[in-house]
């Protein structure tokens, strides 16, 4: 069994800001995240406690009123570009993985997602990419690669996935023996 914590759901609550101001925020900066809550929730899952993970709504640039129940499990996956950024979070990880994807592929995926799922224009996606996404990636995300135990080149590939699956199965096997 696996618990998945989506870092994007931990963007800071911005209820106190107007929708116009929310749209202008830099969501590609580490300060955009509620790190204390994320660390608290991962620690709770590690302690065998269920959590109510916030649900972020990209259409309103804020958290929704709903939460997502997440039950504890032997394996906790923290998914997100900044997953290796926070030292407290890293200290709780048994296996740190960095998926190294080429910048053009990252841009294309973002473009497709933002247009299809978030109703954005090509112009707004390109502008955001040039203004914040690319510089923040270089400044904050790329350096976290040095904290990884495993770097998966060119996105997910068969041998890398096989190796990770074997490692996770080994960890679960060790937990069952305890």
N, C-alpha and C positions, 0 to 999 in steps of 0.2 A: 504494500500500500504506500502511496506517495501523497504528500501534501504539497500544493503549489501556492506560492505567495508571489503575486504579480506586483512588481515594484511600481508600475504605472498607477496602481490603485492607491499608492501612498503619496501622491502629490498633495501638497499642503491644502488644507481647507481654506477657501478664499471667499467665504460668504460675506466677509466684511468689505469686499471690493465690488465695484460696479462691473457689469459684464464688459464694458469697454476697456476698463483697466485690466481685467483678467486676460483679455485677448492680447494685451501688450506684454504680458509676463514672459520671461525667458524660462521655458519649460525644459531647456537642455542644460541647465546649471544645477549643480548639486543642491543649492539652497532651495530649489523648487520642491524638495521632498521632505516629508515629515519623518526624519530619521529616528527620533526617539520612539515614535509609535511603531515603526517598522521593526526596530530592534526589540522592543517590548513584545511584539506579537511573535517574532521568531523565537524569542526566549520562552514564551508561554507554550508554543508548540513543542519545543524541546523538552519542556517540563511535563508534557502530556496533557496540556490544557487546550481546549478548543478556543478559537478566536472568531471575532466578527470583523472580517477584513473590510475596510472601506471599499466602496465602489466608486471609481472616478468616472464622470460623465464628460467626455470630450466635447459634446455638443454645447455644454454650458460652461466649459472651462472651470469645473468645480466638482467636488464630491456630490454624489447623489444622496438622497435620503436613505437609500438601501445599503445593506451590508451583505457580504458573502460569507456564509458559515464555512470555516475551514477546520477540519478535525485533525488532531495530531496523528502522525504516522512515523514509521521508522526512517523514512527518507523525506526530507523537506527540500524542495527545489525553490530557490529564490531566483525568479526570472526578471531580468532587467538590465539595461545598459550600464547602470551604475551599481550593479550588484557587488562588485569588488571594491567600491570606492570607500565605504565606511569601515574603519578598523574594528569597531565593536562587532559589526556584522560579520566581517571576515573571520574574526576570532572564533565564531560559532560554527564555521564551516569545516567539514571534514574533507571536502573535495571542491577546489575552486577551478572553474572552467571559464576560459575566455574564448568566445567564438569570434575568430578573426575573419571578417568578411570585407571584401574589396569595397572601397568607397563608392564606386559607381553602382554596384549591386545594392548597397545600403540606400543610396539615393533613389534608385528606381523603386525599391520596395516601399520606401516612405511615400514617394509620389503616388504610387498605386493605392496604398492604404488611405492616405489623406484625402484623395479625390473620391475614392469609392465609399469609404466608411465614414468620413467626416465632412463630406460635402465641400471641400476646399477647392479653390481654383489653382491652376498650374502656376500662375503668377505668385500667389501667396505661398505656395509650397517652395518654390524656387527662392523667393525672397527670404523666407525663414531659414532655409538651408544655408544660404550664403551669409546671412547676418548672425545666426546663432548656432545652428546644428553643426556645421563643419568646424568652426573655431572651438566650440565647447568639446567636441569629440577629441580634437587634437590636444586641448588643454587638460581635460579631466578624464575622459574614458580611455584613450589610448595608453596613458601611463599606468592604468590599473592592470594592464597585461602582465606587468612584472610580479603581481601578487598571485597569478594563476599557477595551479599545479599542472594544468593541462591547457594547451592552446590548440584549438581546432582550426587549422588553416582552411581557407576557402569555404567557410560555412560548414554545415553538417556534412560529413562524409562517412562512408561505411565503416572503414577501420576505426576511426575515432569513436563513432557511436558504439561499436562493438566493445572497444576498450572501456568506455564509460559504463556500459551495461554490465560488464564483467566486474568492475570495481564496485558498483552499487550492489550487485548480487552478493558479492563478498562481504560488504558491510552489513547487509541484512542477515546473512548467514551467521556472522559473528554476534549480532544482536540476539538472534534466536537461541544461541548457545548459552547466553548469559542467564 
